[in-house]
């Protein structure tokens, strides 16, 4: 009964929920770019105030050091834990990816709006940076709290929640480990962590995600001469970091699309036949997914992908290496005949099973050092990452989440994995032993990290109701 | 006698010559960047006024089309051609390379100055963009005209000069060919072209350059998906243009440093034993040259260079491929886990002997198309270039130039080639039959195209005197 009232409240007050979401999206909380430092704090303060309005005892916790300050963590506490009910840690993040390339957005990334449905295209949706990742998904939870608060007088009743909203998820979570260590007793007392930063299988098929990939993120620079050189005088006479970097990085993959770094696959387990079978049963259409990003079926013949695995297996169960950025020399308009003093790349790895982010970074750097072009030198920076995580599929909390999604949406959620990384899950597991349940409502084409990021209102609705249903389910656990 | 007076005038008025040079260098005539369009014109107008002050009949000639205007050419005429004396075409350029990376300049690139000599380092010198390439070198000629004008009443006496100062040399000379074709009779009537845009063998050893390399300059973009992708969702599932571009470009060279494009070496001639012997006799020290750009002797083991040739042979007699710029994905501060929609590179080739710039561009593009990663497509732009040129070493005008340099400096100039490109020479030869004599006074470490470009006053002096001596020598030819 209480859930029904909460669900009805969500329907009746959806206009206000949307306005609140747009208000938060308007704050450009780009954590990786120092130019947005004040905006990141404003987004944290907004979340703190919103939690308070929902009846949560909230505060900002500063991170970093005086010499190298981080972005604040929003922390909230609510609920008296009743017999049999769990203590839940809700984790989300209020920071967003950079909006660039800004010129490719159809509307300004930080002037969010609700766009009408498109025939044979996306449904009615939020558009703006952070719409899905992760402000929109966090808002589903905050609106569920509001619904319970307004209909019962308390946001979570007999379920105790600790709420943790990070401000550095999109920039490597540099200060999260210290925070978790400093709060290891409080966080370790939680029964499980709940995260809404993952996706549905499709618009009509919600999902619980039971595995995320890990991440190692690096920036590498290859230095040649101590000055930019004229390619007429020096072409053929001095190493060109642009060319040498391309040559070295092109060796990261073999002809079967496997990463060539020795030891890279340590800790990777082969897929079981049962899992392969279960994933085939999800009916994922690789060609359709490629068509949505403008690629024809020939892209599935792309030589760089690891052979022997389907698209879904490559995303969920196989590690990869990617060049996220590369730059060197003259990149402006026109022609400049230069051999640059240095060239750089941002290279990251998605990890699975028991691969260790630090060991992968070390192995990559060792591999690079063994390939240093004569006369050149490397500048290598490990920018952090996170452990891969696979969640036990037989836990009672996971079952509670599945049942709640089914109650809220009428559809039994699929059990899926994701190729993305949610480093907090691996960190919590390692430091506190707490496991994470990923109950997210994004879609594959939500363009997270890309121009025109969106989050569909039907997903938002299913998510807010699922969170409301889960609160009731846990009260009676 | 007249030369001696002119040389004395140059000494006495050197302070004014320096001031004039600094004034011209202050105008940021960066031709490749549309933001500097007005400055380019100001630099042209400055040159026009200066030529007039030297007694030359000068004007600006517009280039390009109304829809796509170019930068003006400064054209000057002076002297009545007397019996036996030649009609000389002097070519120089008043545009300069971009100053970036600006942060690496010790002084602002367009606030030029004269810096004192450094012990065991460079001598007293102009510092600023264009100091050597090519404003400083053009000024040597203009000051020689001034010296003759002030000491005899006429800048060149019985030698007729047509003077042509281009404003697009650093941006591909897009409009020069049309200009030459439109003035083919006037230019074709010249006996030879004189260019000061090359170098000396060393501070104390002037040189005449009898060969320059040609150039093909391209910009290439590899397109993948129609949007930037999240590397978590798409890593291992969609082609990454950054990685695919690096892989394709890394195949441009084989293990012996030879360019792998079929037909690339068509028209390249093997060095004769005599030429190799002559070049060995120049005493060029490859290790010392590397040390000047911060590279140890191990850089001479650099694997990307063509095997079987000395450093000087690679620069003067062998073609090369260079990646002058490369960019794709996220290149800002911090981490962004993106697979970009596209990645780009500026790729150029230095050419020798009878290689044809257009055929090389065509062959490169054909080679790229044959390597298109499945699901990707190329966007290929030929940005122009120029033919390689080798000058007959037995012409009487070349002999006159050698004798003039010897008279002015007291040293018999070396006969050298250069790895740089001066496209006008190949174009003039092809369109008008006129050969070019390269009488330049730059040094290997003048940092042309790089931060802290310089031009030493001792070189400036030798050049101005050599031009003055050549005018006298040609009067009596």
Contacts between the chains, C-beta under 8 A, distances in Angstrom:
chain1	res1	chain2	res2	distance
A	31	B	334	7.8
A	32	B	332	7.5
A	32	B	333	6.4
A	32	B	334	3.0
A	32	B	335	6.2
A	32	B	336	6.8
A	33	B	332	6.6
A	33	B	333	6.2
A	33	B	334	6.7
A	34	B	333	7.0
A	97	B	336	6.1
A	98	B	330	7.2
A	98	B	332	6.5
A	98	B	334	8.0
A	98	B	336	6.0
A	100	B	330	7.5
A	100	B	332	7.2
A	101	B	228	7.4
A	104	B	227	7.7
A	104	B	228	7.8
A	170	B	335	7.8
A	170	B	336	7.8
A	171	B	334	4.9
A	171	B	335	6.0
A	172	B	334	7.2
A	172	B	335	5.2
A	213	B	232	6.4
A	215	B	232	7.8
A	215	B	337	7.2
A	217	B	335	4.7
A	217	B	337	7.2
A	219	B	335	8.0
A	224	B	295	7.4
A	224	B	299	8.0
A	225	B	293	4.0
A	225	B	294	5.5
A	225	B	295	5.7
A	226	B	293	6.2
A	226	B	294	2.9
A	226	B	295	7.8
A	227	B	104	7.7
A	227	B	293	5.9
A	227	B	294	7.0
A	227	B	447	6.4
A	227	B	450	5.2
A	227	B	451	6.8
A	227	B	452	7.8
A	228	B	101	7.4
A	228	B	104	7.8
A	228	B	449	6.8
A	228	B	450	4.2
A	228	B	451	6.7
A	229	B	293	6.4
A	229	B	449	7.6
A	229	B	450	6.6
A	230	B	420	6.6
A	230	B	448	5.3
A	230	B	449	4.4
A	230	B	450	7.0
A	231	B	320	7.8
A	231	B	322	4.7
A	231	B	324	6.1
A	231	B	348	6.4
A	231	B	350	7.0
A	231	B	449	8.0
A	232	B	213	6.4
A	232	B	215	7.8
A	232	B	350	6.3
A	232	B	418	6.9
A	232	B	419	4.7
A	232	B	420	3.0
A	232	B	421	5.7
A	233	B	315	6.7
A	233	B	418	7.4
A	233	B	419	5.3
A	233	B	420	6.1
A	233	B	444	6.8
A	233	B	448	7.8
A	234	B	293	7.6
A	234	B	315	7.6
A	234	B	419	7.4
A	235	B	315	7.5
A	235	B	320	4.1
A	235	B	322	4.9
A	235	B	350	5.0
A	235	B	419	6.2
A	236	B	257	7.7
A	236	B	305	5.8
A	236	B	306	6.3
A	236	B	314	4.0
A	236	B	315	6.2
A	236	B	318	5.9
A	236	B	320	4.0
A	236	B	350	7.3
A	236	B	419	7.2
A	237	B	286	7.8
A	237	B	289	7.7
A	237	B	305	6.9
A	237	B	311	5.1
A	237	B	314	5.6
A	237	B	315	5.4
A	237	B	419	7.6
A	238	B	290	7.0
A	238	B	293	6.6
A	238	B	295	6.5
A	238	B	299	6.5
A	238	B	302	7.3
A	239	B	295	8.0
A	239	B	299	6.3
A	239	B	302	4.5
A	239	B	304	6.1
A	240	B	304	7.1
A	240	B	322	5.7
A	240	B	323	6.2
A	242	B	322	7.8
A	242	B	323	3.9
A	242	B	324	7.3
A	242	B	325	7.1
A	242	B	326	5.0
A	242	B	345	7.7
A	243	B	249	7.2
A	243	B	250	7.8
A	243	B	252	7.5
A	243	B	253	7.5
A	243	B	304	6.3
A	243	B	322	6.9
A	243	B	323	4.8
A	244	B	304	6.5
A	245	B	246	7.7
A	245	B	326	8.0
A	246	B	245	7.6
A	246	B	246	4.1
A	246	B	247	8.0
A	246	B	249	4.9
A	246	B	250	4.9
A	246	B	323	6.6
A	246	B	326	6.9
A	247	B	250	4.3
A	247	B	253	7.8
A	247	B	304	7.5
A	249	B	243	7.1
A	249	B	246	4.9
A	249	B	250	7.9
A	250	B	243	7.8
A	250	B	246	4.9
A	250	B	247	4.3
A	250	B	249	7.9
A	250	B	250	3.8
A	250	B	251	7.8
A	251	B	250	7.9
A	252	B	243	7.5
A	253	B	243	7.5
A	253	B	247	7.9
A	257	B	236	7.7
A	286	B	237	7.8
A	289	B	237	7.7
A	290	B	238	7.0
A	290	B	375	7.5
A	293	B	225	4.0
A	293	B	226	6.1
A	293	B	227	5.9
A	293	B	229	6.4
A	293	B	234	7.6
A	293	B	238	6.5
A	294	B	225	5.5
A	294	B	226	2.9
A	294	B	227	7.0
A	295	B	224	7.3
A	295	B	225	5.7
A	295	B	226	7.8
A	295	B	238	6.5
A	295	B	239	7.9
A	295	B	375	4.8
A	296	B	375	6.8
A	298	B	374	4.8
A	298	B	375	5.7
A	299	B	238	6.5
A	299	B	239	6.3
A	299	B	374	6.0
A	299	B	375	2.7
A	299	B	376	8.0
A	300	B	374	7.9
A	300	B	375	7.7
A	301	B	374	4.3
A	301	B	375	7.5
A	302	B	238	7.2
A	302	B	239	4.5
A	302	B	373	6.2
A	302	B	374	4.7
A	302	B	375	5.1
A	303	B	373	6.6
A	303	B	374	6.6
A	304	B	239	6.1
A	304	B	240	7.1
A	304	B	243	6.4
A	304	B	244	6.5
A	304	B	247	7.5
A	304	B	373	7.0
A	305	B	236	5.8
A	305	B	237	6.9
A	306	B	236	6.2
A	311	B	237	5.1
A	314	B	236	4.0
A	314	B	237	5.6
A	315	B	233	6.7
A	315	B	234	7.6
A	315	B	235	7.5
A	315	B	236	6.2
A	315	B	237	5.4
A	318	B	236	5.9
A	320	B	231	7.8
A	320	B	235	4.1
A	320	B	236	4.1
A	322	B	231	4.7
A	322	B	235	4.9
A	322	B	240	5.6
A	322	B	242	7.8
A	322	B	243	6.9
A	322	B	337	7.7
A	322	B	339	6.2
A	323	B	240	6.2
A	323	B	242	3.9
A	323	B	243	4.8
A	323	B	246	6.6
A	323	B	328	7.8
A	323	B	329	6.9
A	324	B	231	6.1
A	324	B	242	7.3
A	324	B	329	5.1
A	324	B	330	5.6
A	324	B	335	7.7
A	324	B	336	6.2
A	324	B	337	5.9
A	324	B	338	5.3
A	324	B	339	7.3
A	324	B	340	7.9
A	325	B	242	7.1
A	325	B	328	6.9
A	325	B	329	3.9
A	325	B	330	4.2
A	325	B	331	4.7
A	325	B	336	7.2
A	325	B	338	7.5
A	325	B	340	7.8
A	326	B	242	4.9
A	326	B	245	7.9
A	326	B	246	6.8
A	326	B	326	5.8
A	326	B	327	6.7
A	326	B	328	5.3
A	326	B	329	6.5
A	326	B	331	7.6
A	326	B	343	6.8
A	327	B	326	6.7
A	327	B	327	4.7
A	327	B	328	7.7
A	327	B	331	4.3
A	328	B	323	7.8
A	328	B	325	6.9
A	328	B	326	5.3
A	328	B	327	7.7
A	329	B	323	6.9
A	329	B	324	5.1
A	329	B	325	3.9
A	329	B	326	6.5
A	329	B	346	7.1
A	330	B	98	7.2
A	330	B	100	7.5
A	330	B	324	5.6
A	330	B	325	4.2
A	330	B	346	6.2
A	331	B	325	4.7
A	331	B	326	7.6
A	331	B	327	4.3
A	331	B	344	7.6
A	331	B	346	7.6
A	332	B	32	7.6
A	332	B	33	6.8
A	332	B	98	6.5
A	332	B	100	7.1
A	333	B	32	6.4
A	333	B	33	6.2
A	333	B	34	7.0
A	334	B	31	7.9
A	334	B	32	3.0
A	334	B	33	6.6
A	334	B	98	7.9
A	334	B	171	5.0
A	334	B	172	7.4
A	334	B	383	7.6
A	335	B	32	6.2
A	335	B	170	7.8
A	335	B	171	6.1
A	335	B	172	5.3
A	335	B	217	4.7
A	335	B	219	8.0
A	335	B	324	7.7
A	335	B	346	6.9
A	335	B	348	7.5
A	335	B	383	5.1
A	335	B	384	7.7
A	336	B	32	6.9
A	336	B	97	6.1
A	336	B	98	6.0
A	336	B	170	7.9
A	336	B	324	6.2
A	336	B	325	7.2
A	336	B	346	7.5
A	336	B	449	6.9
A	337	B	215	7.2
A	337	B	217	7.1
A	337	B	322	7.7
A	337	B	324	5.9
A	337	B	348	5.9
A	337	B	421	7.7
A	337	B	449	6.4
A	338	B	324	5.3
A	338	B	325	7.5
A	338	B	449	5.6
A	338	B	450	7.4
A	339	B	322	6.2
A	339	B	324	7.3
A	340	B	324	7.9
A	340	B	325	7.8
A	343	B	326	6.8
A	344	B	331	7.6
A	345	B	242	7.6
A	346	B	329	7.1
A	346	B	330	6.2
A	346	B	331	7.7
A	346	B	335	6.8
A	346	B	336	7.4
A	348	B	231	6.4
A	348	B	335	7.5
A	348	B	337	5.9
A	350	B	231	7.0
A	350	B	232	6.3
A	350	B	235	5.0
A	350	B	236	7.3
A	373	B	302	6.2
A	373	B	303	6.6
A	373	B	304	7.0
A	374	B	298	4.8
A	374	B	299	6.0
A	374	B	300	8.0
A	374	B	301	4.4
A	374	B	302	4.7
A	374	B	303	6.6
A	375	B	290	7.5
A	375	B	295	4.8
A	375	B	296	6.8
A	375	B	298	5.6
A	375	B	299	2.6
A	375	B	300	7.7
A	375	B	301	7.5
A	375	B	302	5.0
A	376	B	299	7.9
A	383	B	334	7.6
A	383	B	335	5.1
A	384	B	335	7.6
A	418	B	232	6.9
A	418	B	233	7.3
A	419	B	232	4.7
A	419	B	233	5.3
A	419	B	234	7.4
A	419	B	235	6.2
A	419	B	236	7.3
A	419	B	237	7.5
A	420	B	230	6.6
A	420	B	232	3.0
A	420	B	233	6.1
A	421	B	232	5.7
A	421	B	337	7.7
A	444	B	233	6.8
A	447	B	227	6.4
A	448	B	230	5.3
A	448	B	233	7.8
A	449	B	228	6.7
A	449	B	229	7.6
A	449	B	230	4.4
A	449	B	231	8.0
A	449	B	336	6.9
A	449	B	337	6.5
A	449	B	338	5.6
A	450	B	227	5.1
A	450	B	228	4.2
A	450	B	229	6.6
A	450	B	230	7.1
A	450	B	338	7.5
A	451	B	227	6.8
A	451	B	228	6.7
A	452	B	227	7.7
